[in-house]
Amino acid sequence: MTDTPPLSEPLDFLSERDDHTGSWTRGDPDDALIESLNRYGWVVTLPDGDTHECALARERGAYVGWCDCDGYRYHDGPCAHLCALRKADFVNDHDVEDQPIRIPDTESSPEPVTDGGQPVEPAAGHDGRQFGRPEGRL
């Protein structure tokens, strides 16, 4: 992926659900293939669609993220890939490796986070930008 979309302001999944948007309807985790890449990243493939890289996390109670698809890049609100991840977390679904899909918080703990004894890199886009909003914004 060469052109990473900017990280989001808070994503409004409730409006997507309440408005029965195309992204919400299409983002069905039962029909999606979801592969975990790291703590914040996934590869999501929806039926009759291409494979896309996504990131999703909770920051101060709000969902933030991005996806490399055109639906995220050119439309307001979360894309179908991010909706599939949000729904998968809500219903305790599992990825292709049968691991639970959990949307993590971005707040760091005082102890370094490890995965099998290996440090976990902080969430960042492919261009190295840290995940979340700029410093000082609510």
C-alpha positions in Angstrom: 0.0 0.0 0.0 1.6 3.2 -1.1 -1.0 5.9 -0.4 -2.2 5.5 3.1 -5.5 7.4 3.9 -5.4 9.9 6.7 -6.4 8.7 10.2 -9.9 9.5 11.1 -11.8 11.7 13.4 -14.2 9.7 15.6 -16.1 7.1 13.5 -19.9 7.2 14.0 -20.9 3.6 13.7 -24.2 4.3 15.5 -25.4 6.6 12.7 -24.3 4.0 10.1 -26.4 1.4 11.9 -29.4 3.7 12.6 -29.5 5.0 9.0 -29.1 1.5 7.5 -26.3 2.7 5.2 -24.8 0.6 2.5 -21.5 0.4 4.4 -23.3 -1.0 7.5 -25.4 -3.5 5.5 -22.5 -4.6 3.3 -20.1 -4.9 6.3 -21.4 -8.3 7.6 -18.7 -10.2 9.5 -20.4 -13.5 8.7 -19.7 -13.0 5.0 -16.2 -11.4 5.5 -12.8 -12.9 5.7 -10.9 -11.0 8.4 -7.2 -11.6 9.0 -5.4 -10.0 11.9 -2.1 -8.2 11.0 -1.2 -6.7 14.4 -2.9 -5.2 17.4 -4.7 -2.5 15.4 -4.5 -3.8 11.8 -6.5 -6.2 9.8 -7.0 -7.4 6.2 -10.7 -7.5 5.3 -12.2 -9.1 2.3 -16.0 -8.7 1.6 -18.0 -10.8 -0.9 -17.5 -9.6 -4.5 -14.8 -7.2 -3.2 -11.1 -6.6 -3.1 -8.9 -7.2 -0.1 -8.3 -4.1 2.0 -6.0 -3.2 4.9 -7.7 -1.5 7.8 -6.9 -0.2 11.3 -9.4 0.3 14.0 -9.0 1.3 17.7 -10.8 3.0 20.6 -9.3 6.3 21.7 -10.9 7.9 24.8 -14.1 5.9 24.1 -14.4 6.9 20.5 -13.6 4.7 17.5 -10.8 5.9 15.2 -9.2 4.2 12.2 -8.7 4.1 8.5 -9.0 1.8 5.5 -7.2 1.8 2.1 -10.5 1.4 0.2 -12.2 4.1 -1.9 -15.3 3.9 0.3 -13.3 5.2 3.2 -11.3 7.7 1.2 -14.1 9.4 -0.7 -17.2 9.1 1.6 -18.2 10.4 5.0 -18.4 7.8 7.7 -16.8 4.4 8.1 -16.5 2.1 5.1 -18.0 -1.4 5.0 -14.6 -3.0 6.0 -14.5 -0.9 9.2 -18.2 -1.7 9.8 -17.4 -5.5 9.5 -14.6 -5.1 12.1 -16.8 -3.2 14.5 -19.7 -5.7 14.2 -17.2 -8.6 14.5 -15.9 -7.2 17.8 -19.5 -6.6 19.1 -20.6 -10.2 18.4 -17.4 -11.8 19.6 -16.5 -13.1 16.1 -13.2 -14.7 15.2 -10.7 -14.1 12.4 -9.4 -16.6 9.8 -7.0 -18.0 12.4 -9.9 -18.5 14.9 -8.6 -15.7 17.1 -11.1 -13.3 18.7 -11.5 -10.0 17.0 -11.1 -7.3 19.6 -10.9 -3.6 19.0 -8.1 -2.4 21.4 -7.8 0.9 23.3 -4.9 3.2 22.2 -4.2 4.2 25.8 -0.8 2.9 26.8 -0.2 1.1 30.0 2.9 1.9 32.2 4.2 -1.5 31.4 5.4 -2.2 27.8 2.9 -4.3 25.9 4.3 -7.6 24.7 3.2 -10.4 22.4 4.8 -13.7 23.4 7.7 -11.8 24.9 8.2 -9.5 21.9 7.5 -5.7 22.2 4.4 -4.6 20.3 5.0 -1.6 18.1 2.7 1.4 18.7 -0.1 1.8 16.2 0.9 3.7 13.2 -0.1 4.0 9.5 2.2 2.7 6.8 3.7 6.1 6.5 4.7 6.0 10.2 2.1 8.5 11.6 1.0 7.6 15.1 -2.6 6.4 15.4 -5.2 8.8 16.7 -5.8 12.6 16.8 -3.2 15.3 16.9 -2.0 16.2 20.4 -4.3 18.5 22.4 -7.5 17.7 20.5 -10.5 16.1 22.3 
